[in-house]
């Protein structure tokens, strides 16, 4: 009788723990990107919750990549839509061919001098591998079919709706000012 009672207590604890995990997962999914705080390129905490209500384009960037000229298109797209509730967030990463070897200060200087970048830039992080940042683990594993999947190269773009949910992904070759990206941004801005 005692072992049956112990079994029921253990079963109840297991079920409660499972329910709590499900609720926590639902809360994370419901909160989308807003649960994450990362450091800005200046080293200060910069919560993604600061962008609640905005359409966000998240991009892993690099200074010595064949796609680096996309900084110009990123900046012009940001300038065009920033007053309509749109923001671009740049995340420097050195995961592909050591194409972002600089310090945060060097990256910031490069971006502002060469491309006049004014959109928010974050501190250098890892977007894949054993040291992948939790934010990129979320983007690549927990956001759903057609969006999730390992980052293949620099300048992969994730479009996030006003509720913090990742709604679309664009690979490196798709430029930020392409018809496809602009149409997706404009569609989200109308919602």
C-alpha positions in Angstrom: 0.0 0.0 0.0 2.9 2.4 0.9 4.6 1.8 -2.4 1.4 2.4 -4.3 1.0 5.7 -2.4 4.6 6.7 -3.2 4.0 5.8 -6.8 0.9 8.1 -7.0 2.9 11.0 -5.3 5.7 10.5 -7.8 3.3 10.4 -10.7 1.6 13.6 -9.6 5.0 15.3 -9.2 5.9 14.1 -12.7 2.6 15.4 -14.2 2.9 18.7 -12.5 6.5 19.1 -13.7 5.5 18.2 -17.2 2.6 20.7 -17.1 5.0 23.4 -15.9 7.4 22.7 -18.8 4.6 22.9 -21.3 3.5 26.2 -19.8 7.0 27.6 -19.8 7.5 26.6 -23.4 4.2 28.2 -24.3 5.1 31.4 -22.5 8.5 31.5 -24.4 6.8 31.0 -27.7 4.1 33.5 -26.9 6.7 36.1 -25.9 8.8 35.4 -29.0 12.0 37.4 -29.2 11.1 39.6 -26.3 12.4 37.3 -23.6 16.0 37.9 -24.7 18.4 40.5 -23.6 21.8 40.8 -25.3 24.5 43.4 -25.1 24.6 46.2 -27.6 27.8 46.8 -29.6 28.7 49.3 -26.9 28.5 46.5 -24.2 25.3 47.7 -22.5 22.3 45.4 -22.0 19.8 45.9 -24.8 16.5 44.0 -24.2 14.7 42.9 -27.4 11.5 43.8 -25.4 12.4 47.4 -26.3 11.1 46.6 -29.8 7.7 45.4 -28.8 5.1 46.5 -31.4 7.7 47.0 -34.1 8.4 44.8 -37.2 12.0 43.6 -36.8 14.5 42.2 -39.3 17.3 40.3 -37.4 20.5 39.8 -39.5 23.8 38.1 -38.6 26.4 40.3 -40.2 30.2 40.2 -41.0 32.6 42.8 -42.2 34.8 40.7 -44.5 32.2 38.7 -46.4 31.1 38.8 -50.0 27.7 39.8 -48.7 29.1 42.7 -46.6 27.8 45.3 -49.2 24.3 44.3 -48.0 25.0 46.8 -45.2 24.0 49.6 -47.7 20.7 47.9 -48.5 20.1 47.2 -44.9 20.6 50.9 -44.0 18.5 52.2 -46.8 15.7 49.8 -46.0 15.9 50.9 -42.3 15.8 54.6 -43.3 12.8 54.0 -45.5 10.7 52.2 -42.9 12.0 53.2 -39.5 9.3 55.9 -39.0 6.6 53.3 -39.8 7.5 51.0 -36.9 10.3 49.0 -38.4 13.8 48.2 -37.1 16.8 46.2 -38.2 19.0 44.5 -35.6 22.5 43.6 -36.7 24.3 40.7 -34.9 28.0 40.4 -35.9 29.2 36.8 -36.0 32.6 35.2 -36.8 31.2 31.7 -37.5 31.8 31.6 -41.3 35.3 31.7 -42.7 36.5 34.1 -39.8 34.9 36.9 -41.7 34.2 39.0 -38.6 37.5 38.9 -36.7 37.3 42.4 -35.2 36.4 43.6 -31.8 33.0 45.2 -31.2 34.6 48.7 -31.3 36.3 47.8 -34.6 33.0 46.5 -36.1 31.1 49.6 -35.0 33.7 51.9 -36.5 33.7 49.9 -39.8 29.9 49.9 -40.0 29.5 53.6 -39.4 32.5 54.8 -41.5 32.1 52.5 -44.5 28.3 52.1 -44.6 26.9 54.9 -42.4 24.9 52.3 -40.3 22.4 53.8 -37.9 20.3 50.8 -37.1 20.9 49.0 -33.8 24.0 46.8 -33.7 24.6 44.2 -31.0 27.8 42.7 -29.6 29.5 40.0 -31.6 27.9 36.6 -30.9 28.0 33.0 -32.2 25.1 32.0 -34.4 25.8 28.3 -34.7 27.9 25.5 -33.1 28.6 24.5 -29.5 28.8 28.2 -28.4 25.6 29.3 -30.2 23.9 32.2 -28.4 20.6 31.3 -26.9 18.8 33.9 -29.0 20.1 32.2 -32.2 19.3 28.8 -30.7 15.7 30.1 -30.4 15.6 31.5 -34.0 17.0 28.3 -35.5 15.2 25.6 -33.5 12.0 26.9 -32.0 10.4 29.2 -34.6 8.7 26.7 -36.9 8.9 25.0 -40.3 10.3 27.1 -43.1 12.0 29.4 -40.6 14.0 27.2 -38.3 17.2 25.5 -39.3 20.9 26.0 -38.9 22.4 29.3 -40.1 24.2 28.6 -43.4 26.1 31.8 -43.8 26.4 35.5 -43.0 23.5 37.9 -43.7 20.7 35.4 -43.0 17.6 37.4 -42.2 14.7 36.7 -39.9 11.5 38.8 -40.2 9.7 39.2 -36.9 6.1 40.5 -36.6 4.8 43.2 -34.1 4.1 40.4 -31.6 7.7 39.1 -31.5 7.0 36.0 -33.6 9.4 35.0 -36.4 7.3 34.9 -39.5 9.8 34.6 -42.4 13.4 33.8 -43.1 15.6 34.9 -46.0 19.0 33.4 -46.8 22.1 35.3 -47.5 21.6 35.7 -51.2 18.3 37.5 -50.8 19.2 41.2 -50.5 17.4 43.3 -47.9 16.0 45.6 -50.7 14.8 42.7 -52.9 11.1 42.7 -53.9 10.6 39.6 -51.7 11.9 41.2 -48.5 10.3 44.6 -49.1 6.9 42.9 -49.8 7.2 40.9 -46.6 8.2 44.0 -44.5 5.3 46.0 -46.0 2.8 43.2 -45.3 3.9 43.1 -41.6 3.8 46.9 -41.3 0.1 46.9 -42.4 -0.9 44.4 -39.7 
